Amino acid sequence: MGKSQKERKGKDKGLIMLLIVLTLVGGAAGYVYIDTFHGTGKLQGYFSNVFQKNSSEEEPESTMKTSKKMSIDESSRTTFQIFGKSFLLCTKDGVKYFNEMGDRKWNDTFNMTIPQMVSEGNYVAVGDMSGKTIRVYGENGMLYSVQTEGELMQFALNSNGYLSVISKGDNAYSIQIYNAGGTLLKGRVEESDGVFPLSSDVSDDNKAFVVSYLDTSDVEPIGRVLFFYINPDDSENYTDSMFAAVEKSGEIIPVVGYMQSGVVAAVSDSFVYGISSAGQETWNYPLENRVLQVSLSNKSYVVLALGDAIANKDGREKGAICWIDSSGKESASYQGDGDVDYLQVSEQGVVIGVDKLYFGLRHNGKLDWSYRATSNVRDILPMERLEQVMLVTKNEAMITEMKGDRTARTIVSEETETEHEVVGGMAETGDTTTDNEAPSEAERQISDLDEPQTQTNEAE
């Protein structure tokens, strides 16, 4: 699909996308999973994988082994959600909440085949992407559970614990909105042939929700963003409670999300759009590179990791990270090196990964630390500070202190303390640079962390 994104035009573009949608959204292909940009906030491969079936790859289950690190059981999927020094751990067998490493507050046991976790504020939702169950948690345990009639496709939370859900039945899609007590407030059924809801979100004032659709009923695909009122008093003068719509011919809009300002960010394969709470497009940010990763996890920014330039467009250098604020301005950027295959965005900053090199970036584009992984890394999650992270590998999870001076210290007891190799310590790894081998861009950045390559306030 990567080449078709760069080259498709006119009817050819529509036919290609129609075939893709019919193939991947059809019954034989199973369900579509679209990342909501809450919680993990990742869209691997962007539109090349935007219609992706969940793989059978198993992720590990964590069990506490010491007071400062946990061993990983590879037989179960494991994900973490960080709340300062506290964190929530999710596996196929349930959810556990820890005040800090070694201090478990509560646990909830269940069985899910493919658990997916999203978060917003102090709330976390865990849904079974191969089933019909979603559980919503607060700091003190489970708040409510919902059961969908069809197969779970996508779900998102707002900052008050409201939940939006898209599910797929035998003949139709359903969109449902629940309040923080688990009460169903609004239900919508989409039965139109060739029309697929892709993503949804609920406004933080609890008054409205937004849904992005892909319409393949014509030759050329159409991306639509529709706005609906939740409360009956607000929606009594509107058909089906819909009060606004934005339509983009020839584009796909797989992700929408409310930002902190109330603006809805809508990411297509051509632009990032800003849409007001009243449903009016107020700005757009053109995409001239293939977007490898994108996140709305920090609701103040849309964070983009850019790949190669799109055909027939100038684009920018591959590896750029861009911060787009709620007014559509590029507030900061950072020039990395190579295809970014990992993006983790938090309130504290951004962690990017290129192969086994990882970088911690401030939201102003400043490089804070860098790290070379000596084993496969699944996640690097900032905790109370950008330098203090939960480092999750194939076999364990540990709290690690990242240092800009090319050192990393694992925060464990002295008896079990271990060190983790950091990018820049080339002599320690045995890596050398000969006279005929120029250092890579990443290595040059690492060798001078006090002067990272940054660009600010340069919107393109």
N, C-alpha and C positions, 0 to 999 in steps of 0.2 A: 504493500500500500504506500510505502514511502515515495516511490517514483510518481505514482499517480497524483499524490498531493502536490508535487512540484509542477507537473506538466499538464494536468487535466484542465481543459477549457471547454466552455460551451456545453454542447450535448454530450461530447465524449466524457466530460467530467460527471454529468448527471448519470449516464449509463453505467459508468464504473462504480459510482457510489451506490446506485440502485442495486447492482449485482452484489456488492459487498454486503449491503444491508440485508437483502433477501437471503443471502447465504448464511450470514452470521446471526441474524435476529430470528430466522425461521426456526420452526420447531425442532428440526433435526440438529441444529447447532446448540441447543440449550439456551441458557439465559445470557443476557448482556450484563457485565459488571462495569460500572463507571465509577471511578474514584470521586468521592465527594469533596475532597480537599479539606476535610475536617479530620482531626487526629493525625494520621500519617501524612495527609496532604500531598500524595504522590500520584503522578500519572505517567507510568513508565512508558517510554517510547512515544508519548503523546499520541498523535492521531494514528501512528502506525499500529498502535495496540489499543486504540480507544474502544474497539469492540473486542473484548478479550474474554475468553472462557477461563474460569479459574483452573489453574494447572493442578496436577496431582502432586506437585512437589511438597514434601512435608517440612514444616518448620518446627523447631524444637519446643519442648515444654520445659519450663523452669521450675526447679525446686531449690529451696534455700539450703546452702551447704555450710557457709560460714556467715558471720555477722555482717560481712561487707561484700560478699559475692555469692552468686548462685550458680549451681551447675545446670547444664542444659540437657534435657532429654530429647534426642533427635526424633523420637517417634511421635511428637505432637507439635502442632503449630503454637508458637509463642509470640505474643506482642506485648509491648509495654506502653503505658500512657503515663507521662510524668506530670506531677503537680508540685513544683518546687522540689523539696526533698522527699515528698511522698510519691508513691507511684502505684499504679494498678497493673496487675499482670493477668493476661488472658491466655488460656489454652483451650484445647478441645474439651477439657474436662471441667472448666469453670473459670471463675474470676476470683482473684485475691487482691486485697488492698493492704498496702504496707505504709505505716507512718514514716518508716525509713527502713533501710536494709536491716533485716533481722528482727523487725518489730511488726508482725502481721496484726492488722486490726480486725479484719473479717474476711470470710471467704464464702462464695456461693458456688455450689457444685451443680454442673449440668453436663449434658453431652451434646456437642455440636460437631458437624463434620468439617465445615469450613467457616470458623468464626472470623468475622470482620469487625473491627472496632473503630468507632469514630468518636470524637469528643468536641465539646464546646463549653467554654467556661469551666464550671465545676461538675459538669455532667459527662457521662460516657454511655454510649449505646453499643451493645454487642449483638450482631445479627448473624444468623447462619445462612451463608450465601448459597447453600445447597438445600435450604429448608424454608421455613415459614415463621420462625420465631425471632423476636427482637426483645432484648432486656435492656432497661435503662437504669443506670446507677447514679447515686450521689455519693458523697463522702462517707455516709454511714451505711451504705448497702443498697440493695435493689429498691427502686422506687415503683416501677411497674413493668409489666411484660405485655406485649401485644402479639397476636397471631394473625398472619395474613392469610387470605383465602388462596392466593396464588403464590408462585415462587418469588422469593425476595430478589429484587433487582438492585435497588439503591435506597439509601436512607441518610438522613441528616438531622442534626439537632440545632436548636437556637440556644442562646445564652440562658434561657429560663427553663430549659428542659423540655420544650415542645419538640415533637418528632414529626418529620415528614417521611413518607414511605412510598416507594413505587414497587409494585408487584405485578407479576404476569400470570394471568389465568389461562384457561384453555382457549378462550376466544377474545379476550380483552385485557387491557392493562388497567390497574387501579392506582389512584393516588389518594393517600389518606393522611390526615393531620390529627395528631393527638396532643392534648395538653400535658402538663407536668404531673398530672394524676393518672394518666393513661386513658382519659376519656376521649372517645372519638368525636372530634369537632366538625370535621368536614370530610366528605368522600367524593371522589370523582372517578368516573369510568370512561376510558377511551376505547371505543370500538371501531374507529375509522380504519379502513384498510390502508396499509402503508404508512401509518402515522405512529411514531414510537416516542413515548416520553423517555428522556435520557437522564435528567438530573432535576433535583428539587431542593428547596430550602425554605425556611420559615423566618420571617422578619423578627428582629429582637424586641419589637413592641407588641408582638403576638397578634398583629392585626391582619397580616397578609402572608401569602406564600407565592413562590415563583416556580414555574416548571419550564424546562427547555424541551422542545420537541424536534424530531426529525421527520419531515414529510417527504416521502418518496413516491407519492401517488402520481407525480408528473415526471416529465423527462429529466428535469434538473431538480436536485434536492433543494429543499427549503428548510432553513433553520428558523425556529420560532421561539420566542421567550414570552410566556403568558403570565399575567399577574391576576391573582384571585384574592378576594376578601375572605376572611375566616368567619367573622361575626355576622350573624343574620342582619343586624341593624345596619351594618355598613353595606351589605350586598343586596338589599331588597330592591334596588333600582337597576340592578345589572343582571343580564342573562347569564345563568350558570355561575354567578358571582365574579365573572371576569371583568376587570375594569381597565385593562391595558394590554397591549401586545406590541412586540417588536419583531419584525420579519426580515430575514436576510436570504435572498435568493442565491443559490449556488454555494452556500456555506453550511457547515455543520457546527452546532453549538453544544458540545457534550457536557459542559460544566457551567453551572451558575451558582452564585453564592452571595449572600448579603455581607457587605463590609461594615466596619464599625460605624461609618458615617451614615449608614442606611442605604447607600448606593449599592445596586446589584452589579457585581462584576460578572460578565458573560464572556467566556473564552471560546472563540471559534478557530477554524483553521486558517483564518486570514487576519483577524483582528482580536484585540481585547476591547470589549465595550464596557462603558459605564452607563448604567440606566438608573434614573432617579427612582425614588420610592413611589412616585406617581406613574411610573412606567414610561418615561420619556428618555430617549437616548441623549446623553449630555456630552459624551466624549468617546473617541475611539483611538486606539493605539495600534498602528499597523504592524503586522508581523512579516518581516522580510527574511527571517531565518526559520528553519525547522525548529520547533520547540520540543526539546527532549524531556523537560520536566517543568511542571508548573504547580504552584501551591497558593492557596488562600488561607492557610492555617493561621497565620497572623493576619487578622482581619483589617489591619491598617494598610497592607500591601498585597498586590499580586506579584509573586516572585517567579521569574522566568529563567530557565537555563536553556541557552540557545545552542543549536547545532549548526550544521552547514547552511549557507545562504540558499534561499529558494531560487530555482531557475529563473533567469531573466530579472532578478532583483539584486541590488547592490549588497544588501545584507551587512553583517558585521562579522568580526572574527569569531570562529567557532570557540565555544567555551565561555562566552560572556554570560554573566549573571546580572539580571536587571530587576530593579524594584520599581513598580508602578504604584503610585499612591491613589487615593480615592478620588482625586481630581483628574486623573489620567496623565499626570506628569511622571517622567522618569526621575525619581528622587536620588537614585544612586545606581552605580554599576560596578562590577568587578570583572576583570579580564582573566579568566582561567585558561587552562590548556587542555584540549581534548574533549571528548564526548562525556558530559556529566551523566553518570549512571546512578547517582544517589543525590536526593535533595530532601533535607529535613528542615522545616521552618518552624521556629518557636518565637515566643515573646523575647527571648534573650538574643536571638540571632539566627543565622543560617549555617547549616553544615552541608557541604557538597562533597561528593566523592567522584574521582576519576580513576577507574580501575581500583588499585589499593591505596591511593593517595587521598587523604581527607583533609578538608580545610574548614576552619571555623571563621565565619564572617560576621561582622557587626552589620546592623541594618543601614549604616552609612557607607557600606562597601569596603570597610577597612578589614584587612586580614588580621586575625587575632592569634590563630595557632594553626599548625599543620601536623599531620600524623601519617606515618607509613604503617599500614597494617601488615603484620607478619603471618596472619591467618585470615580466613574469610570473615568479614564483618557483616552482620545482618543489620545492625542499627547503631547509630551514635546519637543519643538523645540528650540535649542540654537539660540541666536540672535547675538549680537556683541561679547559676551563673553559666555563661557560655563556655567557660573553661572547665566546668565540672559536668561530666557527662555520664550517662549510663551507656557503657560500651557492651554491646551484645554480639557475641561471636557464635560459632557453631556449637561450642560446648559449654559456654558460660556467659553470665552477665555480671558486670562489675561496675562499681563507681570509680571513675578514673579522672584524675586531674590533668588536663591538657595545659601545656606550657608553650608560650611563644618562643622560648629559647631552645626549642627542639628537645625538650624532655617531657616525659609523661610519668606521673606517679599514681599508682593504684592505691586508693584509700581503703586499706584493710589493716588488720592488726599486724604488728611487726613480725609475728611468727609466719604469716602467710603473705607478706607483702611481695609483690612482683612488679617488674618494670615492663613497659611496653615501648617498643622501638618507634621513634618518631622520624618523620621525613627530615632529612638534613643531616642525620647521623650516618653519612655514607660509609665512613671508615668502619663503623661498627657493623654494618650489614655486609661488608665485603664488596659493596658496589664501588667502582672506580670510574673516573672519566679520563680517557686517554687524550693525548694531544689532538687526535684526529676525530674525537667525539665531542661535539659541543653539548653542553648541558641542555636538558629540555627546559621549556618555559616554566614548568612546574618546579623544577630543581632550582632555576634562577630565582623564582619567587621565594622559595624556601630559604635560600642562602642569605636573603636580606629581608627578614620578616619585619624589620623596623620601617621598611619603605615598600609596602605592598603596592601593586599596581591597582589604582582605583580611579574611577571617574564618577563625578557627581553632577547631578542636575544637567545631564546631557541627553535630553529626549530626542529620539529619532523618529 
